[in-house]
Amino acid sequence: MKKRVLIQILVSGIFTFCFSQEKLTYPDLVKRLYDMEYLATPPEHGEQSGNFSSFDRSSSYNPKTETYDRWEAGNDGTGYIRKEGNGIVVFEKDGPGVIWRVWSALALSGHIKIYVDHQKQPIIDMSFSDFFEQINEDGIELPKELPGYPSINLPNLMPTLSRGRNRFIPIPYQKHCKIVLEKEWGMFYHITYTTFPEQQVNLPYFDGIHRKDDCITLAEADRVLVNRGFTRKQYSRETIKQKNIILNANQDENVTTIQGNGAITHFNIKYEENIYQYEADREELLKNVWIRITWDNDEKEAVLAPLGMFFGTYPDVYPNRTLPIGALPGYLYSNWYMPFSEAAKIELINKGDGRHNLDYEIAHIGLEKSADQLLRFHAKWHKGKFRHEVQTQGRDIDWPLLVTKGKGRFCGVTLHIQNEWEEPEKEAVNWWYGKYAASNIWWWWGEGDEKFYIDGEKFPSTFGTGSEDYIGYAWSAEPAFPLFDSGFASQPFTAIDGNGHTIVSRFHISDNIPFQESFTAVIEKYKDDKWGDKERGCTHCPNICLYQAVAYWYLSPGQSDAY
């Protein structure tokens, strides 16, 4: 009898385990790249995301003294886990998991080899440079008349952003994954990943070959990303609210309050270009008109930010399109998915002396299931709040992007840098201020690494190699300085000579960072707010380097943030 009961328990447990698993196909993973709704899903225990990078390994945490040693170390191009044969191991993680993004500042001829599930043969073995151009397609043979394969032609999934090579092609593994870079591979790498709880997710087996359905889904994803900002996901049951708003000086306006159980799926703000034909008028709009959103019956708003920073454009309207937000002449848009269970209150606040005439459009849907089970969207502007709390124990160089408690997902940031300096006495021999060793001033603001601490960890599970590397571009201290946008990152403006304003955005959609209890994101800021003869601790300080940011993240219903 006891044996029969035990067998029944085991069979029942196996059945429950199999039944409760979410089974994902490879096309499902590709669709996660642009699935805005998934961001509102509460993270399961055991769901973790992070980044393996070539950061300087001399940066360390000393548990005995509880201090951080050489935290500003900047030799970030060649760090690795260990040597193995003729190469270096740069990624090693138990599964089940997915690699979402690989980035490099310099991808050369040395091979990348990706091993999954402890297999002896790699499922991917190609030059690192080809890795950012190619995928292994099933049944394809190189024509005899061609000396090599042309690019796979998925430019929005494999964008080159101002020298930075990016690859958003999912690589799933079930038990284990190891990546080796062989001699002459190049310099600098980031590999972002998510580990899923085995009892919750059943990932597809991947042998490195993309079959017909995989290729078609990748092409569809590339098309979604190229059309970002021009089109959006539309719902058959959506309701669209439109309103013209006159905002007088120092006035608050309740745009709308949506009652019920639902989600905002899109909103945009339009303005007449002929009314805002001068740069000063556009700056007034972007700086002094703020958006405030409050969910349900919360006492505190979850969204509070000036329009420019929220939509990733400041101090002017710089045309750019990313998947979540963007700015076009006369048009600012958001595609963040924003659930609510009782109400959503949207307000505009005019903190300036100007008068503004705006058109507002909101698309929202009703939800069949209670939004009590979904996360709430948050976005807050700041100029370094929690700086003193973060800059302790040897971490003086860290500038806080987000410090929050609760359960949720970190989904990105817009960062504005005002970096201005006096003209050097010595004229440069080339460009405006020289290049490489010929520079006549070290003006570059972006050496700082991003670091993400999840649930109180002492050493960050994400440790980057430079601010521009985090965004997705590279070598950005050296001219020329192009502008760019893409599905997940943008630099819609930087001064053509570097001296002035820069605004950048980076978004984590598939590679969002889940947390259960707390999350802290920082980025190193090498230059003090005032700098001159020294970047930090100067005695002659005629120059400035000022940061402001908007962080985007999700928290459980009823959990407030400290901004």
C-alpha positions, -999 to 999 in steps of 0.1 A, spaced: 0 0 0 28 24 9 46 16 -23 14 23 -43 10 57 -26 46 66 -32 43 57 -69 12 78 -71 30 108 -55 59 104 -79 37 102 -110 16 131 -98 48 152 -92 62 144 -126 29 152 -143 26 185 -124 62 194 -133 57 187 -170 23 204 -171 34 235 -153 63 242 -176 61 269 -202 73 253 -234 91 278 -257 100 272 -293 129 291 -310 104 314 -328 89 322 -293 124 333 -282 128 356 -312 94 372 -305 106 380 -269 130 405 -286 100 428 -291 74 415 -266 65 446 -246 38 428 -227 62 402 -212 79 430 -192 49 433 -170 51 396 -160 63 391 -124 97 373 -124 98 338 -111 122 328 -83 153 316 -101 149 339 -132 181 359 -134 198 380 -160 233 393 -162 263 401 -184 297 385 -190 322 411 -202 359 418 -206 360 442 -176 392 447 -158 396 418 -134 416 439 -109 383 455 -97 373 434 -68 352 432 -36 370 424 -3 345 406 20 368 410 50 370 448 49 337 451 30 354 475 6 358 477 -32 394 477 -45 405 494 -77 369 500 -85 377 525 -112 402 502 -130 398 507 -167 418 481 -186 386 466 -199 394 452 -233 407 417 -226 393 403 -193 382 367 -193 373 338 -170 403 315 -178 425 303 -206 417 271 -224 438 257 -252 445 285 -278 416 306 -265 400 322 -236 367 312 -219 345 344 -218 312 329 -209 302 299 -188 268 294 -173 245 265 -163 210 264 -179 184 265 -188 192 299 -203 193 322 -234 220 345 -246 202 375 -260 229 399 -270 265 398 -279 284 431 -285 320 438 -294 341 470 -301 365 452 -324 356 418 -339 384 403 -359 394 370 -375 398 348 -345 370 323 -340 342 323 -315 332 288 -304 299 282 -286 295 249 -267 261 238 -252 251 211 -228 286 199 -223 290 187 -259 326 183 -271 319 199 -305 308 236 -307 274 244 -322 288 277 -336 324 279 -349 332 309 -371 353 340 -371 342 366 -346 337 392 -374 315 367 -393 295 361 -361 281 396 -365 272 391 -401 261 354 -404 239 327 -390 241 290 -398 212 284 -422 199 249 -428 204 235 -463 224 264 -477 255 258 -498 279 285 -510 277 290 -547 309 281 -565 312 316 -580 312 333 -546 344 336 -525 323 338 -493 289 343 -479 273 377 -480 257 391 -449 226 374 -437 210 409 -441 192 413 -407 205 448 -400 181 456 -372 190 424 -353 227 428 -361 232 466 -361 266 483 -362 262 514 -341 290 539 -344 316 512 -347 299 489 -321 289 454 -333 256 441 -319 240 407 -324 204 401 -310 200 365 -322 189 343 -293 211 313 -284 192 289 -260 209 262 -240 193 236 -217 220 225 -193 251 245 -198 268 270 -222 305 279 -227 319 304 -251 356 304 -262 372 332 -281 404 322 -299 436 341 -307 432 373 -326 395 375 -319 396 413 -312 390 434 -282 361 441 -258 329 419 -255 296 419 -237 273 388 -235 239 393 -219 219 363 -208 189 351 -188 187 320 -167 153 305 -162 140 283 -134 140 247 -148 106 239 -133 90 268 -150 105 270 -185 112 243 -211 136 258 -237 141 244 -272 171 224 -281 194 244 -303 222 229 -324 234 261 -340 214 256 -372 185 280 -381 158 262 -399 130 276 -421 107 287 -394 136 302 -374 148 322 -404 113 335 -413 107 346 -376 140 364 -375 131 382 -408 97 392 -392 114 405 -361 138 425 -382 108 440 -400 91 449 -367 122 467 -355 128 486 -388 92 499 -386 94 510 -350 78 543 -343 60 543 -377 38 514 -368 29 497 -335 11 466 -322 -26 472 -324 -53 453 -306 -87 444 -319 -103 455 -287 -84 487 -280 -99 520 -272 -83 553 -283 -87 585 -264 -78 618 -279 -77 652 -263 -64 687 -271 -48 703 -241 -40 740 -234 -14 742 -207 -10 776 -192 20 787 -172 25 767 -139 -7 747 -145 -15 710 -139 -39 693 -163 -56 659 -158 -54 645 -193 -76 615 -185 -85 589 -159 -91 554 -173 -113 533 -150 -113 495 -148 -89 466 -153 -67 472 -183 -35 483 -198 -22 513 -217 -5 500 -248 6 532 -265 4 570 -261 17 599 -281 19 637 -278 17 659 -308 26 696 -312 23 720 -341 58 724 -357 51 760 -369 43 770 -333 75 755 -320 98 765 -349 124 780 -326 148 758 -306 142 778 -274 105 771 -276 111 733 -281 135 733 -251 108 750 -230 84 723 -239 108 694 -233 122 707 -201 91 722 -183 62 701 -193 62 669 -172 42 637 -174 28 621 -143 10 588 -141 -6 572 -110 -18 536 -109 -50 524 -92 -55 540 -58 -18 546 -51 -10 577 -32 22 583 -51 28 585 -89 48 558 -107 58 580 -136 72 615 -132 96 630 -158 100 659 -181 87 651 -216 121 654 -233 139 630 -210 110 606 -209 109 604 -247 147 603 -251 153 637 -266 167 668 -249 174 698 -251 158 697 -286 136 673 -305 162 650 -322 145 626 -345 150 590 -333 130 558 -331 135 530 -306 110 502 -299 97 516 -265 99 554 -271 109 579 -298 107 615 -311 99 627 -345 92 663 -357 59 672 -340 54 638 -325 66 620 -293 55 584 -287 56 556 -261 50 519 -266 56 508 -230 30 483 -218 13 497 -186 -12 475 -168 -36 487 -141 -64 469 -121 -86 498 -110 -75 531 -127 -48 549 -146 -45 587 -140 -25 606 -166 -15 642 -160 6 669 -176 24 695 -155 37 728 -167 65 740 -145 75 769 -168 62 802 -178 53 792 -214 19 783 -228 16 750 -246 -10 736 -270 -7 698 -273 -27 669 -287 -27 637 -266 -36 602 -278 -39 571 -256 -46 536 -267 -57 511 -240 -73 477 -237 -94 459 -211 -79 427 -196 -97 395 -191 -75 384 -162 -69 407 -132 -40 431 -136 -33 425 -99 -11 397 -111 9 420 -134 37 445 -126 33 483 -128 54 505 -151 77 531 -134 98 559 -149 115 586 -129 138 615 -136 167 625 -114 201 642 -113 219 615 -93 196 607 -63 211 583 -39 246 594 -50 258 596 -14 244 562 -5 260 545 -35 294 562 -33 307 543 -2 332 516 6 355 527 -23 329 532 -49 333 570 -53 333 567 -91 298 552 -93 268 574 -103 234 559 -96 210 552 -125 184 535 -103 181 524 -67 148 506 -59 133 480 -37 106 454 -44 100 428 -71 102 438 -107 123 442 -139 148 469 -150 141 478 -186 165 507 -195 176 543 -191 179 576 -209 210 595 -200 218 631 -208 253 644 -205 263 681 -205 300 680 -210 316 714 -219 351 726 -217 373 756 -224 393 755 -256 428 741 -251 457 766 -256 474 742 -280 457 736 -313 452 700 -324 469 687 -355 437 670 -367 400 670 -362 388 695 -335 408 681 -305 429 655 -321 427 617 -321 443 589 -301 477 600 -288 474 633 -308 446 646 -286 452 680 -270 426 675 -242 411 644 -226 375 654 -228 358 620 -231 330 615 -205 321 578 -213 348 556 -199 325 545 -170 313 509 -167 277 500 -159 272 478 -128 239 461 -118 234 447 -83 205 423 -79 189 414 -46 217 428 -24 246 410 -41 280 424 -32 296 421 -66 275 431 -95 262 404 -119 265 429 -147 299 447 -149 305 465 -182 334 480 -200 324 516 -208 294 538 -211 292 537 -249 297 500 -248 267 496 -226 246 516 -251 260 495 -280 285 517 -297 323 519 -295 356 539 -296 335 570 -290 363 592 -276 377 593 -311 361 613 -340 340 613 -360 309 612 -338 279 600 -357 243 599 -346 223 567 -346 191 549 -335 180 513 -334 154 491 -318 171 490 -284 195 520 -283 200 555 -296 222 585 -296 200 611 -314 224 639 -306 259 646 -296 279 678 -304 297 673 -336 330 681 -319 320 664 -286 319 698 -267 283 702 -255 252 680 -251 249 642 -256 218 621 -251 217 583 -252 191 556 -244 195 519 -239 166 495 -234 164 459 -221 134 441 -236 143 405 -240 174 410 -218 155 428 -190 169 424 -155 145 407 -131 148 411 -93 130 398 -63 139 422 -35 160 451 -47 179 465 -77 207 490 -80 221 502 -113 251 525 -114 274 538 -141 310 551 -135 314 588 -139 351 595 -144 347 633 -145 335 653 -116 307 678 -121 334 704 -124 368 693 -139 399 709 -154 435 701 -147 422 668 -132 391 648 -140 385 643 -103 396 665 -75 408 694 -98 422 726 -85 415 746 -117 380 736 -127 366 756 -156 348 727 -173 315 709 -164 302 673 -168 266 670 -156 244 639 -158 206 636 -156 186 604 -162 153 587 -165 152 551 -155 124 527 -168 114 497 -147 85 476 -134 74 469 -98 47 448 -82 13 465 -77 13 488 -47 51 490 -44 63 526 -45 97 539 -54 118 564 -35 120 591 -62 
